[in-house]
Amino acid sequence: MSMTDYWTPGNQLRKSAQEYTYVIQFGQGPCTKALGKKDPIWSKWKNRKVEYLLVLADLPGVFTDRAGNEDARRLQLPATNSKRWGWRDKKIDIRIEESNIVSLTIPKPD
């Protein structure tokens, strides 16, 4: 999926995914946001048997579309029910930067 197309206003794929998408809006300065464990979106994802957690960001600037995690605007992680997490802290920390998305919590290898 082209991230440039995905972030184009009126994109049909983005519209069709609204039911099972969780949107977090950030301001200009640093801030912390959390997706609580009781949020109803977790049930939707569980019912859909999601295999991946996708973090997509509309970052400032111009980017070249690339596949998978090679695109700085996309981060694909294993779903939260994956054994790859180990769940030391029961949370996944992610940082959104101006130029990319970084998972501060690293899953175990396959």
DRENDO-277418 format. One record per residue (C-alpha): residue number from 0; x, y, z. Coordinates in steps of 0.05 Angstrom, whole numbers, padded with zeros to 5 digits. Example, Ala and Ser with C-alpha at 12.3 -4.5 7.8 and 13.67 -1.06 7.14 Angstrom:
BEGIN
  nr     xx     yy     zz
   0  00246 -00090  00156
   1  00273 -00021  00143
END
This chain:
BEGIN
  nr     xx     yy     zz
   0  00000  00000  00000
   1  00027  00068 -00019
   2  00030  00112  00043
   3  00026  00174 -00001
   4 -00040  00148 -00030
   5 -00064  00126  00039
   6 -00058  00197  00067
   7 -00091  00229  00006
   8 -00157  00261  00027
   9 -00216  00215  00011
  10 -00173  00153  00005
  11 -00221  00093  00000
  12 -00177  00044  00037
  13 -00170  00091  00096
  14 -00245  00103  00096
  15 -00261  00029  00093
  16 -00216  00015  00154
  17 -00247  00068  00200
  18 -00288  00016  00238
  19 -00225 -00019  00264
  20 -00176  00039  00264
  21 -00154  00076  00327
  22 -00133  00148  00313
  23 -00087  00188  00358
  24 -00076  00261  00340
  25 -00013  00295  00364
  26  00002  00369  00369
  27  00066  00406  00352
  28  00104  00393  00417
  29  00125  00330  00452
  30  00069  00292  00487
  31  00050  00223  00511
  32 -00012  00186  00489
  33 -00037  00118  00512
  34 -00086  00067  00484
  35 -00117  00039  00548
  36 -00126 -00036  00556
  37 -00202 -00027  00566
  38 -00212  00011  00501
  39 -00265 -00023  00457
  40 -00217 -00025  00397
  41 -00180 -00083  00429
  42 -00244 -00126  00424
  43 -00252 -00107  00351
  44 -00181 -00127  00337
  45 -00188 -00192  00376
  46 -00252 -00210  00338
  47 -00218 -00196  00272
  48 -00160 -00241  00294
  49 -00109 -00188  00275
  50 -00038 -00213  00265
  51 -00004 -00145  00263
  52 -00007 -00078  00296
  53  00004 -00025  00244
  54  00025  00045  00264
  55  00016  00094  00207
  56  00036  00167  00213
  57  00024  00226  00167
  58  00093  00256  00179
  59  00113  00326  00155
  60  00156  00330  00093
  61  00163  00291  00029
  62  00175  00216  00031
  63  00187  00163 -00022
  64  00138  00105 -00019
  65  00173  00041  00004
  66  00149 -00028  00023
  67  00133 -00048  00094
  68  00175 -00020  00150
  69  00223  00011  00099
  70  00173  00068  00093
  71  00187  00116  00150
  72  00112  00130  00157
  73  00094  00057  00172
  74  00113  00010  00228
  75  00087 -00062  00227
  76  00092 -00099  00293
  77  00066 -00168  00316
  78 -00004 -00166  00346
  79 -00008 -00157  00421
  80 -00027 -00230  00430
  81  00038 -00253  00398
  82  00087 -00293  00441
  83  00141 -00250  00411
  84  00128 -00195  00461
  85  00144 -00231  00526
  86  00103 -00177  00563
  87  00153 -00153  00614
  88  00117 -00087  00624
  89  00051 -00104  00590
  90  00059 -00046  00543
  91  00089 -00027  00476
  92  00124  00040  00474
  93  00126  00075  00407
  94  00156  00143  00390
  95  00132  00184  00331
  96  00188  00229  00306
  97  00187  00280  00250
  98  00224  00232  00205
  99  00200  00163  00226
 100  00164  00117  00275
 101  00205  00079  00326
 102  00185  00020  00370
 103  00220  00028  00436
 104  00194 -00040  00458
 105  00228 -00093  00414
 106  00192 -00159  00401
 107  00230 -00225  00403
 108  00253 -00253  00335
 109  00207 -00302  00299
END
